[in-house]
Amino acid sequence: MRLNKGAFLWILLVLGGLALVGAGCARDPERLRQYYFERGTRFLSEGKLNEAVIELRNALRFDQRDPRALRALGQAYLGKAWYADAARELRRAVEVDPASTPTRLLLARSYLALEFWPEARAQGELIQEREPGNPHASFVIGTAAAGTGDLKTGVPLLREAVGRAPEAAEIHQALGDALTRQGDIQAARRSYDAALALRPDNVDALLGIGALLLLERRLEEAENMLLRARGLQPDSASVRLAMYTLRAIQDRDAEALAELEALPEAGWSPRFELVLGETYVRTGRYGRAAEVLGRLVRQFPTLTPARYWFGYASLGENKPERAVEAFQRVASEMPQHPATHYGLASAYIHAGKPREALAELGQVARALERTPDYHLQRARALRLLDRLDEAQRAAETARQMAPGEHDAYAVLGQIFAARKNLAKATEMYGKAIELQPKDPGLHLTLGQLLTLQNRPADALRAFDRAVEQNPRHEPSVNAKVAVLVEQGRIDEALALVADLAKRDPTQPQWPTLTGGLHSRRGDAARAEAEYRRALKLSEQHVPARFNLARVLLSQRKEAEAMPHLQHILDKDPGHVAAATVAGRLFVKQGRYDRAGTVLEAAVRANPGHPDLTLQLAGLNLARGWVNEAVRGLFPMVEVRPDLLAARTLLGVAHLQRGEVRDAIAHFERVNAANPRLANNHYHLGRARFLRGDGAGARRSYEEALRLEPRLAEARLELALVTNPGGSEAAVTTRIRDLMAALARDPTDVPLRFSLATAYLGARRFKEAEAELKRVLDASSGFAGAYQHLALLRRMEGRLDEAAEQLQMVTKLNPEHLGARLLLADYFEERGNRESAAAQLEQVLRVTPQRHDARVRLAALYGEMGRLEDGITQARTVVTAQPKSAAGRFVLGAVLLKRGDLAGARQSLEAAVALDPKLGSAHVALGNVLERGGDAERALDAYRRALALMPDSPLALNNVAWLLAIRGRGMDEALQLAQRAAALADRASAAARKSLRPPLLHTVGFVRYQRGEYPQALQALQEAVELGGANPLFHYHLGMTLRRLGRNTEAASSIRRALIRAEGLEAEQVKEARRLLLELGG
């Protein structure tokens, strides 16, 4: 429509005027707040509650602590029967204005409506304390007392309140409620009538009269009262509950549920949610029941009835572990309640714990043994325990107690099926169907039994009857579709589902099933379209969303699939299939932290679920969280010794912790139970190789490959074990296979990491580094990539950079053992013993059984002078592993440092007896013997060490030293001493710093003994410069200077030696003093 000029100007003026009003108010927020407040209170007084709420919330935008606006808003919510919202706003109002009695009274009324009796009573008592004669205080306290069943207190208080405020309709109504509870029907009716005389629109009084009429079975009059109440306050939980009760009494169940579902959630009260949840359970809508009751239980953890029905909702959702937890909690609060123990027994049966079920049923035998359901549950539990004779007797008892009930025949059918007597089982289900022909589940089971007997035509007829009884019964439809698909009749299956969809076009399960059929045909595009159509019908239909994610993943559309999986998990973190797929996808992307979050939540929701527990344990092993993996696996292995995959993973965990013996024990137990598991043989091969059993490792690898020829890791490691020098071909093949796999899926981060590992093993450092950087580009928190970069830097000799990478690993995972051990190596090589010890201490905090780390720590403590700590650590190893040669060697070495020659000798002799090839122990034993004065045996010990370790600077040096002391074999002594010093020059900086001074001293002393004084002087001067604190160096330097006639310098060196005379032997001290006198010192 075109506007004329006048109209156009008028519109501009109107718009301008509005703009000016807005601008003026914007400059004065107080005026705007007052404007909204006045409009809100006016709407409230006119009964326009929705408008009042809007205006009052606008007013509160300008001052959130305005007590008048908060009170008025709470009053509006009370009028709408949105009691929880009212309580929230009125609590805020009381916080701002605690002295306001009208506000407290409104808050108390909201609490009464919510049946929060203690909170309401507390408000009433505060009002009474401030205003002792206030009748409304008595009204609140009396109503709260009556609500908790204390009618002796409640009724007199309410009568007193009526006497003081006869004009207050709500008090008459509350007295009527209390008198109804007391059973005084006539007096209650008089109170309700009085309330209505004062206020004809008093909804609660109408509800009270309606309840009385229902008690008297005067249904038509009751309905009139309740419809009148609903007309006045349609969004009241009390009204809807009353209508629900009426419709249930009238056997109009669908309308009863509709009354509840029509109430907006804002009007829900705890009692309403409990009734709604219970109704959903009774009508088989378990998912909705679990949603409603789960929220109620979280909000009110002590509301036992809610938890009781939540247990049954969980059973209906096939989440038995959650049901067990719910019923256990209820049983702890109500131990004498037979129905709870019965519910717990049912949950145990569903959870596959029949022994626990029988124990619960045993507790209620006396109370329930005359009911057929009790005997049926016993029969179910006994069947699971394979105690079929007892199960049959229990089921027969139930049948005799209730011959017209179908359940006993169904259980007998299950028992005969367990006996493999399918004909008898079929007969029993036939009888059950005669008694309950409308139960689709019975027809479904009969069809499944007929399928097992290879009677597909009869089975299909049974499934047809199941679908006829309930076309929406998904299991029956699925069973019929499965038979058609198995017979190659997919078109008929599609036609069946299309017909069902035509009859019931609003149900998402039909396009979901259609999508599954298209997926079965390999038509991903049509499957995807059907799943999306199902989600348009219901965004909450989990099967459609999950299957859509799977179809997208099959098309490599991971970015599109993940939001669907996340949507499912946001609503239900315990959804096993979604958690499993999402966890694998996150692992594939290298996002181990996200995978862990998903799987941990799923395991918490499904405690003891084997597949989830195994997947989480595998993830924890992959990211180096070994203790977490063990904590998850150990209980499972104890409870389920038949779950061999868990024991294999537990063995892998022990292997990662360096506990090779324990690992082998687990792998061998698995092999004893089932020798055909290739993966277990492979891990056993690795463990045997680490133990030094090359032949055993080869046998295990070969058996793994015999069982599974495609096991690439076993093939590669077998090549490495069989021919370490000629394994290039196997490594090359492995690299080629990994590259081909990555070409097919470049997004697989663990696969790329495996390629980097293979490159690293082939010493192709450039390619390894490139792949590791790609891993970190995709997943910056991938700890294994940092560890491999550290190994690469070590191989390149760039030790400081390697340490930086290792520290990144420990930042990501403080319990990463491999990184801690490599950092200990680094710090030890740098001479930083304190930091090296700190890393080993952390390793032992994580894995106290890591005795190789404890041996290293004991040795470090000895080098640091912490001798007692070193001895304690070494003795811990020896106690735990009496045959540990390394532990006894380190114990002996530290005892030697403490001067305990006898203890050191005993420990070192035990070490060389346990492992005669332990060269370091022979060196240490030689030291003990030498200090004990047994030079000949000391020389033998050093020579044994030298035979085992020809390049050991210490062994070379000590043989040279003893030869020089004895003055024989001086050519050999010089050769050995010089070789020792040359080898020390090739050691790490820290080792060179500690080794070079004593080795140069030996060279100098040998030269001195040979009379080669100038050469001796050169070596001894360098030894003194590098290790000037050693008095023996100065002593021998002084002797050499004296031989060269440099007496003043000789006297000075000998004087320095005597300053630290405690480091010299007694004969050396005596000789040094004589020489000093001779030299004029």
Steps between C-alpha positions, in 0.01 A plus 500: 500500500633845410496766773399858433720781615287581802501141619873482448558812712266367766698178523822699528351705779384188683841340460666821606279526804586144600864575450475803724321306769768230480777757504353679799462174696845385396641809665301413817522126586311561825197632311509200266529256792203669669305492175545122462435437870171691499383321187594165653317560827196627309490186287542293819201669665296439183593127500698534175782287631700442178508874428595568862795261481632667183479855640643411841795319343562812292498708818755268661739554207563847643532390862533127566470556877175698501308321780159629385550375143637167624203452732249594231668266251491217757132576559433479125674165478291381798189603313616298196576205733865512394605435857870430444541830312301677771721356774814610313390863462356523851820362653688780324245752630543373859879523468467866398223586751507244784267711719205478259233273647279502186796379293581223748137394500497475120824300511345266761195451273727404208678249724165356613394457138828318425452289815831625637362464852815576710581812294140626527490438875827690547349806330183472710700483822698811400175689441360373830814606685468855368118520516377254765132559426520473121239241392686437173800375697275242667354417157846430352628301799177303529488416128865390504440283807193340342700443180755292692220299666511684833127563515495540878705815456367612163120488549491706827731763349282529191181526714674776698593677176139478373378650827741795467447556126154367405510704179807316364375243247836327465506418873154336481622300202819390679292391800280301262809320363617416853156372603484285186830341601352448849198323348245758621325530162200708609710758684736514202207570264381784725847657491519476120151650468602785728807566284286508184244729664780747566670451162309305236815469283704323772642220287640300791160493670340374178766229482433406862126459438578305182720263699222443755253425222746252348526326837122466498513375135283791389695525179278731298486764777874463558567553129295820501701635792832407347414639157402824669840506675681424173316786331621739769861378515593269209874519571475377859678176585239428770217541251665274245571233762136509611380465139747215450355320803146547371583369153689202646198409715285525188741262320575771245875444519599683181310810614657468846849515355398781265394707803851471641677562173298817435662678795798725405822400675511835680197384700641164603535424870700210651179303565385562145836382356483188716150411378592579138815285521315212664229522232761488226644187661161335525424581135836373376645839401822428682726754330268787587456359851876485551534859381233633737592287801875534447468877519283472810749267671788735424306795637368314806742216582305400811166461316493122533182428296651684203813287518286185529315573176822618339627147561210357300547761227865393474393137469262596222785683322709184533750671728514240776813631672334839547189323628709299746656820633157662543341203678806451722468860616128458569565172683756670724239762593205255523654163595165354608319586175435169314415665166841667495685172549280349229592790267869456584474128426345584161786739428758237596335250264516751214862576589592132480555464875262216593675412829448852630139484378434181695652658811260796473203273441602295800464810719134542402398134471269515800327816377465403133503120481122493451525715187565340160736782395742405778526141370533622141796719591660210682447287190668763283800524733536122529482467121791742464697283746419197284317345796224401262321241714456751784404770250231276351358418843483871589328584171252212549421635848421840347285334231299308760450816710375696195386250235339770291815714473727472198831596670564156649465332159740754350761430768451125455557558129832669583600209722420239232691710247799493735465119509517507115147358495373746239182306429392516865602866520285570193208321668535711814503825304197379307312459832618841616360651178167325558475682834637833373453513121550878483855499635730558197803394704366145534440469126848642442668241724296222341620615159860498622458143627355395165793663323740291711306189387553603137131568446522841328144500365351430845739754654388763251134433586582544870673830428198604290271436797735699725484796262120464471466527877715814510620650173724735701677215681846552358658169608226308317531712187877467513472121535268472202723727294805293597333180374408669172853634457650159576279355227615768257159670499619853571236653272226334708666629816505852357134468401408382853674795663356743243150376587566547870634849434188583298279387789708685759691777318608687812714218641876530430572128537361420156735720293776382731423138413473592132842664522640180644362300207654741248827481691481119479477540122805727501299809401655748742337805342144370540580369849628845600187666361272267700690557823477876449126465438465312829681781682262756351218304662685484833836657574524280808473168312836352592502197263458729197770737619744222580445319171534828312839547670602150392398560139693828497805325642476234231530786250800649687290800609639504851448873555127455427466180704658621823234764589233229480695272733563791736128588498419146615767507770395842627158355573623157609873471582444129563388417145736209440501493120539877461776513761681210336490655151582852623789364708646320200458807282675724752783245526531494122533879509765473770275683747557261788379750760158530331480123458576460869229748601239316292596150613540590868149647505364191327672267748362703793152461354554128427730372777646163419406511131771277348534659155514856632743405777730326252487792257581749775784281630644473148483878464671553835781266396536685170538835679730359768252510790601152611373516858158620382488204262588256779240653733233439238612152398586335830144489643371369168753217492405410858126497428518363144798263476349371175548842335838421348534830311508680837779275627703553182471877543596467866811313384579784259463748788749303712733491200482879468581532869807281452349212699593236244450197725144605590425574136616155389290336772186671366575415137566136586172476695317628192676245279406222742133602474502558124817434300350640178525872578763642266521837673582336833784294344636821347516679837649189662773512236580861590512415871730201443730713286525761777583222747785394272334181378560536126402143415174528695425836336546345155263215583233743619532727197485200264187366672336844481568511125378145450169597660480841330737540200400868459641603840759745365656591835574136579659446156726802543608416855562136404738623229677723753537215749604239243753710311557843659750600234297383203154631580509789253262322263240450774526864607470616138191286452347641817565857383350426160184350658457796734541750218235316298261505796558872551435566134156346552435705816741790560311609815597194707741650755602175682574345159723795412671464836567132418661611172721746688597217737594278207710778346670550834579127522646516148712802607334708231499800730390764252185310401430411865518862607271611216234246598526585870445867421192406299371304799547803724338729245191279517515446878725727704441290811629173354758406765648210304610736221697714745662188645603382152639844419703471819638162388580650162688789658694257721601296196620825341693589816283806571439409862373833630232512229409141582449596863268784397283253308495260794393775736211571264399133534501517880302823488231323298521185711685528833486120534671424167765248609700489178550876497596507869760227452651675197513828692681317780755384239540856375552656841741224601703552182511872582622424850181635656444211738234681705274553198561146378401368843185715496389340173558150636313586820203603287518170310491308828204702627310384194633142492658393830578158349731651238815349655733596215422864579548436872844347435600810303366727773695310766820541297431872453439546871837335561675738259323798661618399848150403614634165609222397738233581238697303243530199731124515578408502132742219415376285789141554381600350165684208660206426729253503211734317261752290695653376173560851364871517428468870415334574835771318696773669295370851574447412867860381520629811320320738739605299806858529372462879486379491861810299597312180584750265333352181643145587392619619161702184440208275596262684269743518208597134523127418489465723193776327303369160608155591364644648181866413434488721191424818695830677440426804717446274801845343446654850494326594825599168660860567396479835680379329818776239485765763427392714793496191714866436414445198270675637191532165321129422512420862421716473187317180402164677541615792286628265228163314498329836458744588218425173323127583512544872427816551293416869450425580863721792610459400865602135447798605285607763751473274805704219345767755398500648851552168678775400255674832562469468878661158485767623258461220249349477152573867454470491121152352530417749774596794280310364201185444710521839674543689173211310339277581797581873471435493124160331547405758763559774245221350291248495787228760563604835645377412849668158496819647358508758777483237773715230333790696350677616823540153661593337166768763430625446855540129427690577176727734697558247778582222250747735329649580842541133580670450161739788576355714223481810720447775239209310345369420850521871590288600199220250581500574873492877455193464274338268754557758776360779284182302431453344847712708732328396822637143496802480741639190322541699178705762686702233681605327177560835330732599788689172472544553125619861543752380761636245249540784250686711758233763529500483879315823584207404278518146636476624858202717409313202343573272793388770741167521311467122523548509878233769542252223401691216661175309574493410130838325521598166647702501823824395326452773241452765771815381680702504176365845404611649834845345464537642149383843615773506770754380247400780263529760775123555535 
